[in-house]
C-alpha cells in the first residue's frame, strides 16, 4: 500500500478508536443501546446530506438501487453498532475493540467463500488459526463453564466483527460509486431500519433527557466516528481492496485502549494483552507482506528463488 493509504488507515483508526470510548460514555450516561445506534446513524446521515449536495452528487432515485445500501446499512451500521453498544454494557471498551480486531480474519473467510479472487493460501490459513487462538485466550477459561452475561457480551462484539466482514466484502460491488454516496446511502437506510425498532422497544419519549456531555459524545461519534470515518473507509476500500481496508482494525484497539485507560481508567488484563498479540500476529501473517519481506534479500531476490 502507498504512504497515503497508510495515512488514511491511521486517521480512520483514530476516528473509530474514539467510537469505542464514546459508546462507554453514553452507556454510563444511561442511554439504551438502540437509542445510541439511532442517534449515531441518524445524526451522521443528516451531517452527510449537505456534503452530498455540495459535492454535486445524488442518491439513487429508484427503489431497487437502494438494495445495496440497505444491505450495507444493516451489515456495516445497524447490526454491528447495536452489538457493540450492548456488549460494552458488560465489558470494557478496550476488550470490545480487541474483539473487533478479528474482522480481517472473518473478512478473509467471507472473501474466500463469496469471491473468486481472494482464495485461501497457507499463510492465510495460518493467520486465521492464530487469530482464533487469540479469541480463545480473550474469552478465558471461564467461558468453558457455561454462558454468562460477560461471555455473551464478548460474543456480541465478535458477532459485530463478523457482520462488518460481510459488509466489507459486499461493499466491493460498489467500487464505481463515490464514497460519500455510499456512506450517506447506507446511513439513511440503517436509520430507516433502526427507527421503528427504537420506537417500539425503548419508547424514547419516556426516556430521561441525556446530560450535555452525553449529547456531545453522541455528536462526536456520529460526525467524526461515523460520517467522516465512512468517507475515509470507502475511499480506502475503493483504492486498496477489502482486506487492506480491514487492516484498520489492527490500529483501532491501540487507540481504544489508550483512551479507555487514560479517560475511563480501564485496566489492561494479561489475557487481553496475550489475546491481542496473538490476533495481531495472525493479522500480520494473514496480510503476508511482513512475512514475505522477511524472506527477501536486500537486492530483491527471494530465498525460495535460489
GIURWO-V835835 format. One line per field, one symbol per residue. phi: phi as a letter, one per 20 degrees, with the letter a starting at -180 (. if undefined). psi: psi as a letter, one per 30 degrees, with the letter a starting at -180 (. if undefined). A space follows every 50 residues. Layout:
phi=???
psi=???
This chain:
phi=.fffffffffffffffffffffgfffffenffgffffffffffffffegf fffffmdcefdegffeggfffffffecgffgfffgfgffccfffffffff ffgffffffffffdcedcefcgfffffffffffffffffmffffepfcff fffffffffffffgfffffffffdgeeggfffffffffffffffgfffff eelgfefffffgfffffffffffefcgfffffffffgfecnffffffgff egffffffffffedlfeeeffffffffffffffffffnffffffddfgen efffef
psi=lleeeeeeeeeeeeeeefeeeeeeeeeffgkleeeeeeeeeeeeeeefee eeeefglllkfkefffeeeeeeeeffdeeeeeeeeeeffflleeeeeeef ffeeefeeeeeeeflfgilkleeeeeeeeeeeeeeeeeelffffglklee eeeeeeeeeeeeeeeeeeeefffgefkkeeeeeeeeeeeeeeeeeeeeee efifffkkklleeeeeeeeeeeeefdeeeeeeefeeeeffleeeefffff feeeeeeeeeeeffhkkjleeeeeeeeeeeeeeeeeefeeeeefgklegg kleff.
